[in-house]
């Protein structure tokens, strides 16, 4: 995982992290481990160099502030002196990044803050994101938060999501009206754009064809967004390939229904960890619920 730096200095990096030149000559950080796993801001690969995340071939950083926020396309700096975090075990590659508002940012969202992000690549390829947002302003502010994790899947119509059944959700396709999920799992037969509420700490995405299960673990993020544009919307989107909806699924940990409010000096923390584990569920040999129970 990585980010661009706003200057050309080369700080001392933790073991397993390296700075390279990315798109348009911008700096980016790549994390690597001894088994061949790697991660950067738009890429997460396993030891076979298979891409696990989805990025559109027409990827753009544009989008409304309301829908996407602004932290995703800002220049981040490497945090040389991060506050201590207990999540720093040995044999893990990691990097600490920090974002502070620019003058232009303050015109869009007039609040002073520090956004710290620790990105950790575990020895088994697990990817952990720990976000900390501190209010450095003189007055309270309120925000919503979501990790935009788009997973690469074989065929979205053959994918199941476990862990969100029977929960309430807000349907963005129906003016955020509240419903209750009725199925024993979420399957995909058309456009989906839902915010699931009070979700468990673990969610599983079972990809039958690839015999792979993505497991999402989260903390401090009570909601989960599930999104796929399907065919008509994909064709209408300028930053999305017409047929790419078939091979992507967005499941992201979030805090949306109840926005976070921070008083001056207060800090919020959220964490998301994603892992890819082999599964033979497509042949009926694995109960996907066991994946949720065993992946701690």
C-alpha positions in Angstrom: 0.0 0.0 0.0 1.3 3.4 -0.6 1.0 7.1 -1.2 2.7 9.9 -2.9 4.9 12.2 -0.9 4.7 16.0 -1.3 8.4 16.5 -1.4 11.5 14.7 -2.7 13.2 13.8 0.6 13.8 10.1 1.2 13.1 9.3 4.9 14.3 6.3 6.7 11.8 3.5 5.8 10.8 0.5 7.9 12.0 -2.9 6.8 9.9 -4.2 3.8 9.0 -0.7 2.5 10.5 1.0 -0.5 9.8 4.2 -2.4 9.5 4.0 -6.2 8.2 6.2 -9.0 4.6 5.7 -9.8 2.1 7.3 -12.2 3.0 10.8 -13.5 6.3 10.7 -11.8 4.8 10.7 -8.3 6.4 8.9 -5.4 4.7 5.8 -4.1 5.5 3.3 -1.4 5.5 -0.5 -2.0 5.4 -3.0 0.9 6.9 -6.5 0.2 7.3 -9.6 2.3 9.7 -12.5 2.0 7.1 -14.8 0.5 6.4 -12.5 -2.4 3.2 -10.8 -1.2 3.1 -7.0 -2.0 0.9 -4.0 -1.6 0.6 -0.5 -2.9 -2.2 2.0 -3.0 -4.1 0.4 -5.9 -2.7 -3.1 -5.7 -2.6 -6.1 -3.4 -1.0 -9.2 -4.8 -0.5 -12.7 -3.5 2.6 -14.8 -3.8 1.6 -15.9 -7.3 1.5 -12.2 -8.4 -2.3 -12.5 -8.8 -4.1 -9.1 -8.3 -6.6 -9.3 -5.5 -8.0 -5.7 -5.8 -10.0 -4.3 -8.7 -9.1 -1.0 -10.3 -11.0 0.2 -13.4 -9.0 0.5 -16.6 -10.5 4.0 -16.8 -9.6 4.8 -13.2 -10.1 8.4 -12.2 -9.6 10.3 -9.0 -12.6 12.5 -9.7 -15.9 12.2 -7.9 -18.1 14.3 -5.7 -17.0 15.2 -2.2 -20.2 13.9 -0.7 -19.9 10.5 -2.3 -16.1 10.0 -2.0 -14.5 12.5 0.3 -11.2 14.2 -0.5 -8.6 12.1 1.4 -8.4 9.6 -1.4 -6.7 11.8 -3.9 -4.5 14.1 -1.8 -0.7 14.1 -1.3 0.2 12.1 1.8 3.6 12.4 3.6 5.5 9.6 5.3 5.0 10.0 9.0 8.6 10.0 10.5 7.4 10.2 14.1 4.1 8.4 14.5 2.5 7.9 18.0 3.1 4.4 19.3 0.8 1.7 18.2 0.5 -1.7 19.7 -0.1 -3.2 16.2 3.6 -3.5 15.2 4.5 -7.1 15.6 7.8 -8.5 14.0 8.0 -9.9 10.5 5.5 -7.4 9.1 6.1 -4.8 6.5 4.5 -1.5 7.3 4.5 2.2 6.6 3.0 5.2 8.5 1.4 8.0 6.4 0.0 11.3 7.5 -2.4 13.8 5.9 -3.0 17.4 7.0 -5.3 19.8 5.3 -4.0 22.2 2.8 -5.4 25.7 2.3 -7.5 24.4 -0.6 -8.8 21.6 1.6 -9.9 24.0 4.2 -11.9 25.9 1.6 -13.8 22.6 0.9 -14.0 21.3 4.4 -13.1 24.1 7.0 -11.7 22.0 9.8 -8.2 21.4 10.9 -7.2 17.7 11.5 -4.5 15.1 11.3 -5.3 11.9 9.5 -2.7 9.1 10.2 -2.8 5.8 8.3 -0.7 2.8 9.2 -0.6 0.2 6.4 0.7 -3.3 7.4 1.4 -6.3 5.2 1.5 -9.4 7.2 3.8 -12.4 6.5 0.8 -14.4 5.2 -0.3 -11.6 2.9 -3.0 -10.1 5.1 -3.4 -6.4 4.6 -4.3 -4.2 7.6 -5.3 -0.5 7.5 -5.4 1.4 10.7 -6.8 5.0 10.5 -6.6 7.6 13.2 -8.2 11.0 12.8 -7.5 13.7 15.4 -9.3 17.0 15.7 -6.7 19.7 15.8 -9.3 22.5 15.4 -10.8 24.8 18.1 -14.3 23.5 17.5 -15.9 20.1 17.1 -16.4 18.5 13.6 -18.4 15.6 12.3 -17.4 13.2 9.5 -18.3 9.9 7.8 -15.7 7.3 6.8 -15.3 4.4 4.4 -12.5 2.3 3.0 -13.0 1.9 -0.8 -12.0 -1.7 -1.1 -12.9 -3.1 -4.5 -12.2 -6.8 -4.8 -11.3 -8.6 -8.0 -13.6 -11.6 -8.5 -14.1 -14.2 -11.3 -17.8 -13.5 -11.9 -19.9 -11.4 -9.6 -23.0 -13.4 -10.4 -21.3 -16.4 -8.9 -20.1 -14.7 -5.7 -21.8 -14.9 -2.3 -21.3 -12.5 0.7 -21.8 -14.1 4.1 -22.2 -12.3 7.4 -24.7 -9.6 6.5 -27.9 -11.8 6.3 -30.9 -10.7 8.4 -29.4 -7.2 8.9 -31.0 -3.9 8.2 -29.7 -1.8 5.3 -30.2 1.5 3.6 -30.8 1.2 -0.1 -29.2 4.0 -2.0 -31.2 2.9 -5.1 -34.4 3.7 -3.2 -33.6 7.1 -1.5 -31.8 5.4 1.4 -35.0 3.7 2.5 -34.4 1.1 5.3 -35.0 -2.6 4.6 -34.1 -5.9 6.2 -32.0 -8.5 4.3 -34.1 -11.6 3.7 -31.7 -14.1 2.1 -29.3 -16.5 3.8 -26.5 -14.8 1.8 -26.1 -11.9 -0.5 -26.0 -12.9 -4.2 -25.8 -10.5 -7.2 -28.3 -10.5 -10.1 -28.4 -6.7 -10.8 -27.2 -3.3 -9.5 -26.6 -3.2 -5.8 -25.8 -0.1 -3.6 -26.6 -0.8 0.0 -25.3 0.3 3.4 -25.6 -2.5 5.9 -26.0 -1.4 9.6 -24.6 -2.7 12.9 -22.6 -5.3 11.0 -20.4 -8.0 12.6 -16.6 -7.7 12.9 -16.1 -10.3 10.1 -17.6 -10.6 6.6 -16.7 -13.2 4.0 -16.8 -12.9 0.2 -16.9 -16.4 -1.4 -15.7 -16.6 -5.0 -16.7 -20.1 -6.2 -14.8 -20.2 -9.4 -11.5 -19.1 -7.9 -12.0 -21.2 -4.8 -11.0 -18.2 -2.8 -12.6 -16.5 0.2 -11.9 -12.9 1.1 -12.3 -12.3 4.8 -12.8 -8.7 6.1 -12.2 -8.0 9.8 -13.0 -4.5 11.1 -13.1 -2.5 14.3 -14.6 1.0 14.9 -16.5 0.8 11.6 -20.1 -0.4 12.3 -21.4 -0.3 8.8 -20.5 -2.1 5.5 -21.2 -0.8 2.0 -21.9 -3.4 -0.8 -21.8 -2.0 -4.3 -21.8 -3.2 -7.9 -23.0 -0.9 -10.7 -24.1 -3.7 -13.1 -24.3 -3.2 -16.8 -26.4 -0.1 -17.5 -24.7 2.1 -14.9 -21.2 0.7 -15.8 -21.8 1.9 -19.4 -22.9 5.3 -18.2 -19.8 5.8 -16.0 -16.9 7.6 -17.6 -14.4 6.0 -15.3 -15.6 2.4 -15.6 -15.2 -0.2 -18.4 -18.5 -1.4 -19.9 -18.0 -5.0 -18.9 -15.8 -4.6 -15.9 -18.7 -4.8 -13.4 -18.6 -8.6 -13.9 -15.2 -8.9 -12.3 -15.5 -6.5 -9.3 -17.3 -6.3 -6.0 -17.1 -3.5 -3.5 -17.4 -4.4 0.2 -16.1 -1.7 2.4 -16.0 -1.1 6.1 -17.6 2.2 7.0 -19.1 4.6 9.5 -22.0 6.3 7.7 -25.4 5.9 9.5 -24.1 7.6 12.7 -21.4 10.1 11.7 -18.4 10.4 14.0 -18.1 13.7 16.0 -14.8 14.7 17.6 -14.2 17.5 20.1 -11.0 19.5 19.9 -8.1 17.2 20.8 -10.1 14.0 20.5 -9.1 11.1 18.2 -11.1 8.4 16.3 -9.6 5.1 15.3 -10.8 2.6 12.8 -9.3 -0.6 11.5 -9.9 -2.9 8.5 -8.0 -6.1 7.8 -8.4 -8.2 4.6 -7.1 -11.6 3.8 -7.6 -14.1 1.0 -7.8 -17.7 2.0 -8.3 -20.8 -0.2 -11.7 -22.4 -0.1 -13.4 -25.4 -1.8 -16.9 -24.2 -1.1 -17.8 -24.5 -4.8 -17.5 -28.3 -4.4 -19.6 -28.3 -1.2 -16.6 -29.2 1.0 -16.5 -26.0 3.0 -19.2 -24.3 5.0 -18.4 -20.6 4.4 -19.6 -19.8 8.0 -16.6 -21.8 9.2 -14.4 -19.3 7.5 -15.9 -16.6 9.5 -15.4 -18.5 12.7 -11.9 -19.7 12.1 -10.5 -16.4 10.7 -9.7 -14.5 13.8 
